Amino acid sequence: MTQLTLSDPAGAEDARCAGDPSADSRTRAGWWQARWVVPSALAVGYVLNVLFRLSLVTDQDHPTVSPDEQMYLVMARIMAGRPTTAIHGDQIIPGGYSLLISPAMRLTQDPVHAYHLIMGINALISCLMLPVAYWALRRLNISRPVSYAAALAAVMLPTVLFYTQYAMADTPLPVLVLLWLIGVHGLFSEGSGRRRIWFGLLGGLAAGYCLLTHDRGGVIIALTAVVLLVALTFNWAPRMASALALAALAVMFGVKQLMTAWLMSRIDGARPSEVGNAVFETLANTRLMRRTFMRATGHLWYFMTSTWGLGALALVVCVYALFSKRFSLANRVTAFLMVALLGGITLAAAAGLPADGRIDTITYARYLSPLAAVYVLVAVAALYHVRGWKKIVALGTAASGVTLALMAVLVHMAAKELHESYFVVWGLPDATFLSSLWTAEDNWGSFHAGRTTVVALIVLAVVLLLRQLGANRRAALATGAVAVSLAVFAGVGSVAVTEHITKPRTRWAERIATGFVQEAGIRPGDRMVMDDGLVWEIRATLTFMVLDGRVWSRALSKNGAVPAEANVAALPLSDEKAPATDSWRDAPPGWHVDRDVREHRCVIWRRG
């Protein structure tokens, strides 16, 4: 396969830019050479994608993914200077994403308005994928129009867009991962020392902010540290650049520790997240090795199908690059990081997820989603550079083989578990979308590994056929057609996932968010203590919905202490026919029943 050569990052552009036609070219793409075209196209594309995202979340008034969203929102409110409150599980998770959305809670005390602002911040952050993806492809010597079209496809991917519809750390991670790889790629590319220092700092800071954003960043920062230490040992890059990149990693690690300590000091009884401990304990348990391997296979299968086989194609290219001297050092190091990160996150997720009886725990979508855009971009770059129909067929065959092999192992190992586990469509958005295309019934209520795989490979076959139609002479035009087709299909998929998953979930959760607040008569500034027996989704949601007050969780029905500052209490009513006063038979003096919210089997008490 033709090597993915880089444009010279150090020298000034000549009359011909890397991957572009000559300045006097008469081709239709010649107008892309004008200086104003690319900035204007990126600006217009960015704005349109932000508006597109906002149009999909017009009904999002409250968190719906419990307890993940609420944990990020609790930390964000504290960073915004709001009163402290309870956090689910008393655990502090990385707060980098919470820091990004905290301005929303400084601007308003209304939780609904704050959530709307957070959806706007999510859109602004996520759409940075467009210029960053364009930059990445230009570094891989892809022409401007093809880079732009492929960047549009990347920003429209359901795996990139879906999680921006929630207050979750998965919003910035795809952009951060791509920036990290660009930084490492630039560090090991030819160029001036100063330029390589800047790229090294970009890679180090992006890797560090991944750690600050989610526990998956631990895999990224570990891989980065290993690569930088090897680079220092073998002098792969200017030592100053490598050393400063390592220093940036260390600084961001320190910032993460300080942020965690600061949050723990402001939330009563809070402790650091125990996810890392669970991962290592599971990996050390030989009795769970089969389960871990089964889950890892399922996660990889889901990743390959959610990227429509292009992820498998990119994986084949990266593995080939690792062992081929035809690729530059920068490309080989980046390929190693992509493969290692895919394996590392897969293994960590397979080991760390709890045994909750859900299908999506076996075939988890979320944890590998930040890599989807990167792998799709690499696949497009490979199709742009490859020459000869035999090589295109070989790539397609290898990618299909990887996907089918993963499916076969998954079905063999997890047949019993998949049959006995229950289906949660939110955890399987891409797979359910693909399987729904199999028939005209538009079925979004079940899981079909075989149908999902076949539809994903049909998409891959169409992509390869489009590319093959361009042969060698019109490879750029054919790849551009591929990128445009992917962008359209991604947009259709994102809209379908929103209509069938996000919106129904929002309507369902309204009754335990804004609906419960209204029915329970929660007022601005209320300080609310909730019994541990109350529905946990309600308890988690109220940590955000009571934005200008605060909440606690206590065992009130078992004579748990009532916080002195509390003026409202919420307790469950186990018997629907019992009087409201039975919910708290040992209520302290001064408390009385305020509301009987029988629909939620809950009673609201007030002091005074």
C-alpha positions as CSV (number, residue, x, y, z in Angstrom):
1,M,0.0,0.0,0.0
2,T,1.2,3.5,-0.8
3,Q,2.8,5.2,2.2
4,L,0.9,8.0,3.9
5,T,3.5,10.7,3.5
6,L,3.3,13.9,5.4
7,S,3.4,17.4,4.2
8,D,6.5,19.2,5.4
9,P,5.4,20.8,8.7
10,A,8.4,23.0,9.0
11,G,8.7,24.6,5.6
12,A,6.5,27.2,4.1
13,E,4.0,26.1,1.5
14,D,5.1,26.2,-2.1
15,A,2.8,27.0,-4.9
16,R,1.5,23.5,-4.5
17,C,0.3,22.5,-1.0
18,A,0.6,18.9,0.2
19,G,-2.1,16.8,-1.4
20,D,-3.4,19.6,-3.5
21,P,-3.5,20.1,-7.2
22,S,-1.1,22.6,-8.7
23,A,-1.8,26.3,-8.5
24,D,-2.5,26.5,-12.3
25,S,-4.7,23.5,-12.3
26,R,-7.9,23.6,-14.3
27,T,-9.7,21.0,-12.1
28,R,-12.9,21.8,-10.3
29,A,-11.0,21.7,-7.0
30,G,-8.7,24.5,-8.0
31,W,-10.8,27.2,-6.3
32,W,-9.9,25.5,-2.9
33,Q,-6.5,27.2,-3.3
34,A,-7.8,30.6,-2.5
35,R,-6.8,31.7,1.0
36,W,-10.3,32.6,2.1
37,V,-12.0,29.3,1.0
38,V,-10.8,26.9,3.8
39,P,-11.3,29.3,6.7
40,S,-14.7,30.3,5.4
41,A,-15.8,26.7,4.8
42,L,-14.7,25.6,8.2
43,A,-16.5,28.5,9.9
44,V,-19.7,27.9,8.0
45,G,-19.5,24.1,8.6
46,Y,-18.8,24.7,12.3
47,V,-21.8,27.0,12.7
48,L,-24.1,24.7,10.8
49,N,-23.1,21.7,12.8
50,V,-23.6,23.5,16.0
51,L,-27.1,24.5,14.9
52,F,-27.8,20.9,13.8
53,R,-26.8,19.6,17.2
54,L,-28.9,22.2,19.0
55,S,-31.9,21.3,16.8
56,L,-31.7,17.7,18.0
57,V,-31.8,18.7,21.7
58,T,-34.6,21.3,21.9
59,D,-36.5,19.1,24.3
60,Q,-33.6,18.3,26.6
61,D,-34.5,20.1,29.9
62,H,-32.9,17.8,32.4
63,P,-30.4,14.9,32.9
64,T,-31.6,11.5,31.9
65,V,-28.6,9.2,32.3
66,S,-28.3,8.4,35.9
67,P,-26.0,8.6,37.8
68,D,-23.3,9.6,35.3
69,E,-24.8,13.0,34.3
70,Q,-25.7,14.0,37.8
71,M,-22.1,13.3,39.1
72,Y,-20.6,15.6,36.5
73,L,-23.3,18.2,37.2
74,V,-22.8,18.1,40.9
75,M,-19.0,18.8,40.4
76,A,-19.8,21.5,37.9
77,R,-22.2,23.3,40.4
78,I,-19.5,23.3,43.0
79,M,-16.9,24.6,40.6
80,A,-19.4,27.4,39.7
81,G,-19.6,28.4,43.3
82,R,-23.0,26.9,44.0
83,P,-23.8,25.3,47.4
84,T,-22.4,21.8,47.9
85,T,-24.7,18.8,47.7
86,A,-24.7,15.0,47.8
87,I,-23.0,13.1,45.0
88,H,-24.0,9.6,44.0
89,G,-21.9,6.9,45.6
90,D,-19.9,9.5,47.5
91,Q,-17.3,9.2,44.8
92,I,-15.3,11.9,43.0
93,I,-14.7,11.2,39.3
94,P,-12.4,13.2,37.0
95,G,-13.7,16.8,36.8
96,G,-12.2,18.1,33.6
97,Y,-15.6,18.0,31.8
98,S,-17.4,19.5,34.7
99,L,-15.0,22.5,34.6
100,L,-15.9,23.1,31.0
101,I,-19.7,23.2,31.7
102,S,-19.5,25.1,35.0
103,P,-20.0,28.5,33.4
104,A,-23.6,27.5,32.6
105,M,-24.3,27.3,36.4
106,R,-22.8,30.7,37.0
107,L,-25.2,32.3,34.6
108,T,-28.5,31.0,36.0
109,Q,-30.1,29.5,39.0
110,D,-32.7,27.7,37.0
111,P,-31.7,24.1,36.4
112,V,-33.6,23.9,33.1
113,H,-32.0,27.0,31.7
114,A,-28.6,25.7,33.0
115,Y,-29.1,22.4,31.2
116,H,-30.0,24.2,28.0
117,L,-26.7,26.2,28.3
118,I,-24.8,22.9,28.9
119,M,-26.3,21.5,25.6
120,G,-25.0,24.6,23.9
121,I,-21.5,24.2,25.4
122,N,-21.5,20.6,24.3
123,A,-22.3,21.5,20.8
124,L,-19.6,24.2,20.7
125,I,-17.0,21.7,22.0
126,S,-18.0,18.7,19.9
127,C,-18.1,20.6,16.6
128,L,-14.4,21.5,17.1
129,M,-14.0,18.0,15.6
130,L,-14.5,19.6,12.2
131,P,-11.4,21.9,12.1
132,V,-9.3,19.4,14.1
133,A,-10.2,16.5,11.7
134,Y,-9.4,18.7,8.7
135,W,-6.0,19.6,10.2
136,A,-5.3,15.9,10.9
137,L,-6.0,14.9,7.3
138,R,-4.0,17.7,5.9
139,R,-1.0,16.3,7.8
140,L,-1.6,13.0,6.2
141,N,-1.2,14.6,2.7
142,I,-4.9,14.6,1.8
143,S,-6.2,17.3,-0.5
144,R,-8.3,20.1,0.9
145,P,-11.7,19.2,-0.5
146,V,-11.4,15.6,0.5
147,S,-10.1,16.6,4.0
148,Y,-13.1,18.9,4.4
149,A,-15.6,16.3,3.3
150,A,-14.1,13.6,5.5
151,A,-14.0,16.1,8.5
152,L,-17.7,16.7,8.0
153,A,-18.3,12.9,8.1
154,A,-16.3,12.7,11.3
155,V,-18.2,15.5,13.1
156,M,-21.5,13.9,12.0
157,L,-20.8,10.4,13.3
158,P,-23.4,9.1,15.7
159,T,-20.6,7.9,17.9
160,V,-19.4,11.5,18.2
161,L,-22.8,13.2,18.3
162,F,-24.9,10.9,20.5
163,Y,-23.1,11.5,23.8
164,T,-23.2,15.3,23.3
165,Q,-26.9,15.1,24.0
166,Y,-26.1,14.4,27.6
167,A,-24.0,16.1,30.3
168,M,-21.2,13.5,30.0
169,A,-17.4,13.5,29.6
170,D,-17.7,11.7,26.3
171,T,-18.5,15.1,24.7
172,P,-14.9,16.5,24.6
173,L,-13.0,13.2,24.5
174,P,-13.1,12.6,20.7
175,V,-11.6,16.0,20.0
176,L,-9.0,15.6,22.8
177,V,-7.9,12.2,21.5
178,L,-7.4,13.5,18.0
179,L,-5.5,16.5,19.3
180,W,-3.3,14.2,21.3
181,L,-2.5,12.1,18.2
182,I,-1.8,15.2,16.1
183,G,0.6,16.4,18.8
184,V,2.5,13.2,19.0
185,H,2.5,12.9,15.2
186,G,4.0,16.4,15.0
187,L,6.6,15.7,17.6
188,F,8.0,12.8,15.6
189,S,7.7,14.5,12.2
190,E,10.5,16.4,10.5
191,G,10.5,20.1,11.2
192,S,12.2,22.8,13.3
193,G,12.9,22.2,16.9
194,R,10.5,25.0,18.0
195,R,7.7,23.5,16.0
196,R,8.2,20.1,17.4
197,I,8.3,21.5,20.9
198,W,4.9,23.0,20.3
199,F,3.5,19.8,19.0
200,G,5.0,17.9,22.0
201,L,3.3,20.3,24.4
202,L,0.0,19.8,22.5
203,G,0.3,16.1,22.8
204,G,1.2,16.2,26.5
205,L,-1.5,18.7,27.5
206,A,-4.2,16.9,25.4
207,A,-3.3,13.5,27.0
208,G,-3.3,15.2,30.4
209,Y,-6.7,16.7,29.9
210,C,-8.0,13.3,28.8
211,L,-6.9,12.1,32.3
212,L,-8.6,15.1,33.8
213,T,-11.8,14.3,32.0
214,H,-12.3,10.5,32.4
215,D,-10.5,7.4,33.8
216,R,-9.9,6.3,30.2
217,G,-7.3,9.1,30.2
218,G,-5.2,6.9,32.4
219,V,-4.5,4.6,29.5
220,I,-3.7,7.6,27.3
221,I,-1.3,9.2,29.7
222,A,0.5,5.9,30.4
223,L,1.0,5.2,26.7
224,T,2.2,8.7,26.1
225,A,4.7,8.5,28.9
226,V,6.1,5.2,27.6
227,V,6.5,6.6,24.0
228,L,8.2,9.8,25.3
229,L,10.6,7.9,27.5
230,V,11.5,5.6,24.5
231,A,11.9,8.7,22.4
232,L,14.3,10.2,24.9
233,T,16.3,7.0,25.1
234,F,16.7,6.5,21.3
235,N,16.7,10.2,20.4
236,W,13.6,9.9,18.1
237,A,12.8,13.6,18.7
238,P,14.6,16.7,20.0
239,R,15.3,15.9,23.7
240,M,13.9,19.3,24.8
241,A,10.6,18.6,23.0
242,S,10.3,15.2,24.5
243,A,11.2,16.5,28.0
244,L,8.7,19.3,27.8
245,A,6.0,17.0,26.7
246,L,6.7,14.7,29.7
247,A,6.7,17.8,31.9
248,A,3.2,18.7,30.5
249,L,2.0,15.2,31.4
250,A,3.3,15.6,34.9
251,V,1.7,19.0,35.4
252,M,-1.7,17.7,34.2
253,F,-1.4,14.7,36.5
254,G,-0.8,17.1,39.4
255,V,-3.7,19.3,38.4
256,K,-5.9,16.2,38.4
257,Q,-4.8,15.2,41.9
258,L,-5.3,18.8,43.2
259,M,-8.8,19.0,41.6
260,T,-9.9,15.7,43.2
261,A,-8.6,16.8,46.6
262,W,-10.4,20.2,46.3
263,L,-13.7,18.5,45.4
264,M,-13.4,16.0,48.2
265,S,-12.9,18.9,50.7
266,R,-16.2,20.4,49.6
267,I,-18.4,17.3,49.4
268,D,-19.1,15.6,52.7
269,G,-17.9,12.0,52.9
270,A,-16.6,12.0,49.3
271,R,-13.7,9.7,48.3
272,P,-11.8,9.2,45.0
273,S,-13.3,7.0,42.3
274,E,-12.6,3.3,42.7
275,V,-12.8,2.3,39.0
276,G,-9.1,1.7,38.7
277,N,-9.0,-0.6,41.6
278,A,-11.9,-2.7,40.2
279,V,-10.0,-3.0,36.9
280,F,-6.8,-4.4,38.5
281,E,-8.7,-6.6,40.9
282,T,-10.6,-8.2,38.0
283,L,-7.5,-8.6,35.8
284,A,-5.8,-10.4,38.7
285,N,-8.8,-12.8,39.2
286,T,-8.2,-15.8,37.0
287,R,-11.8,-17.0,37.5
288,L,-13.0,-13.9,35.6
289,M,-10.6,-14.3,32.7
290,R,-13.2,-15.8,30.4
291,R,-15.7,-13.1,31.2
292,T,-13.1,-10.4,30.5
293,F,-12.1,-11.9,27.2
294,M,-15.8,-12.3,26.2
295,R,-16.5,-8.7,27.0
296,A,-13.4,-7.5,25.2
297,T,-14.4,-9.3,22.1
298,G,-17.9,-7.8,22.3
299,H,-16.5,-4.3,22.8
300,L,-14.2,-4.6,19.8
301,W,-17.0,-6.1,17.7
302,Y,-19.2,-3.2,18.6
303,F,-16.5,-0.7,17.7
304,M,-16.0,-2.3,14.2
305,T,-19.7,-2.3,13.4
306,S,-20.4,1.2,14.8
307,T,-17.7,2.5,12.4
308,W,-19.3,0.5,9.6
309,G,-16.2,-1.7,9.1
310,L,-14.0,1.3,8.5
311,G,-12.6,0.9,12.1
312,A,-11.5,-2.6,11.1
313,L,-9.9,-1.3,7.9
314,A,-8.0,1.4,9.8
315,L,-6.9,-1.2,12.4
316,V,-5.5,-3.4,9.5
317,V,-3.6,-0.3,8.1
318,C,-2.2,0.6,11.6
319,V,-1.0,-3.0,12.2
320,Y,0.6,-3.0,8.8
321,A,2.3,0.3,9.4
322,L,3.8,-1.0,12.7
323,F,5.8,-3.6,10.8
324,S,6.5,-1.7,7.6
325,K,9.5,0.6,7.1
326,R,7.8,2.3,4.2
327,F,5.9,4.4,6.8
328,S,7.5,7.4,8.5
329,L,8.4,7.3,12.2
330,A,5.6,9.7,13.0
331,N,3.1,7.4,11.3
332,R,4.4,4.3,12.9
333,V,4.4,5.8,16.4
334,T,0.8,7.1,15.9
335,A,-0.3,3.7,14.6
336,F,1.1,2.1,17.6
337,L,-0.7,4.5,19.9
338,M,-4.0,3.9,18.1
339,V,-3.7,0.1,18.3
340,A,-2.5,0.2,21.9
341,L,-5.2,2.6,23.0
342,L,-7.9,0.5,21.4
343,G,-6.6,-2.6,23.2
344,G,-6.0,-0.8,26.5
345,I,-9.4,0.8,26.8
346,T,-11.1,-2.4,25.7
347,L,-9.3,-4.4,28.3
348,A,-9.9,-1.9,31.1
349,A,-13.6,-1.5,30.2
350,A,-14.1,-5.3,30.0
351,A,-12.6,-5.7,33.4
352,G,-14.0,-2.7,35.1
353,L,-17.7,-2.8,34.2
354,P,-20.0,-4.4,36.8
355,A,-22.0,-7.6,36.4
356,D,-25.4,-5.9,35.9
357,G,-27.1,-8.4,33.5
358,R,-27.2,-5.9,30.6
359,I,-26.4,-6.8,27.0
360,D,-24.5,-3.6,26.5
361,T,-22.1,-4.5,29.3
362,I,-21.0,-7.4,27.0
363,T,-21.0,-5.2,23.8
364,Y,-20.3,-1.8,25.3
365,A,-20.5,1.2,23.0
366,R,-19.5,4.2,25.1
367,Y,-15.9,3.6,26.2
368,L,-14.4,3.2,22.7
369,S,-16.5,5.9,21.1
370,P,-13.8,8.6,21.4
371,L,-11.7,6.5,19.0
372,A,-14.3,6.2,16.3
373,A,-13.7,9.4,14.5
374,V,-9.9,8.9,14.5
375,Y,-10.2,5.4,13.0
376,V,-12.7,6.6,10.3
377,L,-10.3,9.4,9.3
378,V,-7.4,7.0,9.0
379,A,-9.6,4.7,6.9
380,V,-10.4,7.5,4.6
381,A,-6.7,8.5,4.4
382,A,-5.8,5.0,3.5
383,L,-8.5,4.8,0.7
384,Y,-7.2,8.2,-0.6
385,H,-3.6,6.9,-0.9
386,V,-4.1,3.3,-1.9
387,R,-3.6,2.4,-5.6
388,G,-4.8,-0.7,-7.4
389,W,-8.0,-2.6,-7.2
390,K,-6.3,-5.6,-5.7
391,K,-5.1,-3.6,-2.7
392,I,-8.6,-2.1,-2.2
393,V,-10.1,-5.6,-2.3
394,A,-7.4,-6.9,0.1
395,L,-8.2,-4.1,2.6
396,G,-11.9,-4.8,2.4
397,T,-11.4,-8.5,2.8
398,A,-9.1,-8.0,5.8
399,A,-11.5,-5.6,7.4
400,S,-14.5,-7.9,6.8
401,G,-12.5,-10.8,8.1
402,V,-11.7,-9.0,11.4
403,T,-15.3,-8.0,11.9
404,L,-16.7,-11.4,11.1
405,A,-14.2,-13.2,13.3
406,L,-15.1,-10.9,16.3
407,M,-18.8,-11.6,15.7
408,A,-18.2,-15.4,15.5
409,V,-16.2,-15.4,18.8
410,L,-18.7,-13.2,20.5
411,V,-21.7,-15.3,19.5
412,H,-19.9,-18.5,20.5
413,M,-18.7,-17.3,23.9
414,A,-21.7,-15.1,24.9
415,A,-24.6,-17.0,23.5
416,K,-26.0,-17.8,26.9
417,E,-25.3,-14.4,28.4
418,L,-26.8,-12.5,25.5
419,H,-29.9,-14.6,25.7
420,E,-30.3,-14.1,29.5
421,S,-29.3,-10.4,29.7
422,Y,-31.8,-7.6,29.2
423,F,-31.8,-5.1,26.4
424,V,-31.2,-1.3,27.0
425,V,-31.4,0.5,23.7
426,W,-29.5,3.6,25.1
427,G,-26.4,1.4,25.6
428,L,-26.5,0.1,22.0
429,P,-27.4,3.1,19.8
430,D,-25.3,2.3,16.7
431,A,-25.9,-1.4,16.6
432,T,-29.7,-0.9,17.0
433,F,-29.7,1.7,14.2
434,L,-27.9,-0.7,11.8
435,S,-30.1,-3.7,12.6
436,S,-33.2,-1.5,12.2
437,L,-32.2,-1.0,8.6
438,W,-32.5,-4.8,7.9
439,T,-36.3,-4.8,7.6
440,A,-38.9,-2.2,6.8
441,E,-40.4,-2.7,10.3
442,D,-38.0,-0.1,11.9
443,N,-37.4,-2.4,14.9
444,W,-35.5,-0.6,17.8
445,G,-36.6,-3.0,20.5
446,S,-34.1,-5.9,20.3
447,F,-30.5,-6.8,19.7
448,H,-29.3,-8.6,16.6
449,A,-25.5,-9.2,16.3
450,G,-25.8,-10.9,12.9
451,R,-28.0,-8.3,11.3
452,T,-25.9,-5.5,12.7
453,T,-22.7,-7.1,11.3
454,V,-24.2,-7.7,7.8
455,V,-25.5,-4.1,7.5
456,A,-22.2,-2.7,8.6
457,L,-20.3,-4.7,6.1
458,I,-22.8,-3.7,3.3
459,V,-21.9,-0.1,4.1
460,L,-18.2,-1.0,3.9
461,A,-18.8,-2.7,0.6
462,V,-20.5,0.4,-0.8
463,V,-17.7,2.6,0.4
464,L,-15.1,0.4,-1.3
465,L,-17.1,0.2,-4.5
466,L,-17.3,4.0,-4.7
467,R,-13.6,4.2,-4.2
468,Q,-12.9,1.5,-6.8
469,L,-14.9,3.4,-9.4
470,G,-12.3,6.2,-9.3
471,A,-9.5,3.7,-10.0
472,N,-6.1,5.3,-9.8
473,R,-6.6,8.4,-12.0
474,R,-9.6,9.8,-10.0
475,A,-8.7,8.5,-6.6
476,A,-9.2,11.9,-5.0
477,L,-12.6,12.4,-6.6
478,A,-13.7,8.9,-5.6
479,T,-12.5,9.3,-2.0
480,G,-14.3,12.6,-1.9
481,A,-17.5,10.9,-3.0
482,V,-16.9,8.3,-0.2
483,A,-16.5,11.0,2.4
484,V,-19.6,12.9,1.3
485,S,-21.6,9.6,1.3
486,L,-20.3,8.8,4.8
487,A,-21.3,12.3,6.0
488,V,-24.8,11.9,4.7
489,F,-25.2,8.4,6.2
490,A,-23.8,9.6,9.5
491,G,-26.3,12.5,9.6
492,V,-29.2,10.1,8.9
493,G,-27.9,7.8,11.6
494,S,-27.6,10.6,14.2
495,V,-31.1,11.8,13.5
496,A,-32.5,8.3,13.7
497,V,-30.7,7.6,17.0
498,T,-32.0,10.9,18.4
499,E,-35.6,10.2,17.4
500,H,-35.7,6.6,18.7
501,I,-33.4,6.8,21.8
502,T,-32.7,10.3,23.0
503,K,-36.2,11.8,22.8
504,P,-38.1,8.9,24.2
505,R,-35.7,8.7,27.1
506,T,-36.1,12.4,27.8
507,R,-39.9,12.0,27.8
508,W,-39.7,9.0,30.2
509,A,-37.3,10.8,32.6
510,E,-39.3,14.0,32.7
511,R,-41.6,12.6,35.4
512,I,-38.7,12.0,37.8
513,A,-37.0,15.4,37.0
514,T,-39.0,18.5,36.3
515,G,-42.3,16.6,36.9
516,F,-41.3,15.4,40.3
517,V,-40.0,18.9,41.3
518,Q,-43.3,20.4,40.4
519,E,-45.5,17.7,42.0
520,A,-43.4,17.7,45.2
521,G,-43.6,21.5,45.5
522,I,-39.8,22.0,45.7
523,R,-39.1,25.7,46.1
524,P,-36.0,27.8,45.2
525,G,-33.4,27.5,48.0
526,D,-34.9,24.4,49.6
527,R,-32.5,22.2,51.5
528,M,-33.8,18.6,51.0
529,V,-33.0,15.4,52.8
530,M,-34.0,12.2,51.0
531,D,-34.5,8.8,52.5
532,D,-32.2,6.1,51.2
533,G,-35.2,4.0,50.2
534,L,-36.5,6.6,47.7
535,V,-36.2,5.6,44.1
536,W,-32.5,6.1,43.3
537,E,-33.1,7.8,39.9
538,I,-35.1,10.5,41.8
539,R,-32.4,10.9,44.4
540,A,-29.7,11.2,41.7
541,T,-31.7,13.7,39.6
542,L,-32.5,16.0,42.5
543,T,-28.8,16.6,43.1
544,F,-29.0,18.8,40.0
545,M,-32.6,19.9,39.9
546,V,-32.3,21.5,43.4
547,L,-29.6,23.8,42.0
548,D,-29.8,26.8,44.3
549,G,-30.4,24.6,47.5
550,R,-28.8,21.3,48.4
551,V,-29.8,17.7,49.1
552,W,-28.7,14.9,51.4
553,S,-29.4,11.1,51.4
554,R,-30.0,9.6,54.9
555,A,-31.6,6.5,56.3
556,L,-34.5,8.5,57.7
557,S,-36.9,5.6,58.0
558,K,-34.3,3.9,60.2
559,N,-34.0,6.9,62.6
560,G,-31.1,8.4,60.6
561,A,-30.0,11.8,61.7
562,V,-31.7,14.8,60.0
563,P,-29.3,17.5,58.9
564,A,-29.8,20.6,61.0
565,E,-30.1,22.8,57.8
566,A,-32.7,20.6,56.1
567,N,-36.2,22.1,55.8
568,V,-37.7,19.5,53.4
569,A,-37.7,15.7,53.6
570,A,-38.7,13.1,51.0
571,L,-39.6,9.6,52.1
572,P,-41.0,6.5,50.3
573,L,-44.4,5.1,51.0
574,S,-44.2,1.3,50.8
575,D,-47.9,0.7,51.1
576,E,-50.0,2.7,48.5
577,K,-53.1,2.4,50.8
578,A,-51.4,3.6,53.9
579,P,-51.7,7.2,55.2
580,A,-49.0,9.6,54.3
581,T,-47.9,9.9,58.0
582,D,-46.8,6.2,57.9
583,S,-43.9,7.1,55.7
584,W,-42.1,8.7,58.7
585,R,-43.6,7.4,61.9
586,D,-40.7,8.7,64.0
587,A,-40.6,12.1,62.5
588,P,-38.8,14.6,64.7
589,P,-40.9,17.4,66.3
590,G,-41.7,20.3,64.1
591,W,-42.1,18.3,60.9
592,H,-45.4,17.8,59.1
593,V,-46.7,16.3,55.8
594,D,-46.6,18.8,53.1
595,R,-47.4,16.8,49.9
596,D,-48.6,13.3,49.2
597,V,-47.0,12.4,45.9
598,R,-48.8,9.1,45.5
599,E,-47.8,8.7,41.8
600,H,-44.2,8.4,42.9
601,R,-45.0,6.6,46.1
602,C,-43.4,9.4,48.0
603,V,-44.4,11.8,50.8
604,I,-42.9,15.3,51.2
605,W,-42.4,16.6,54.7
606,R,-41.6,20.1,55.7
607,R,-40.1,21.6,58.9
608,G,-42.1,24.3,60.7
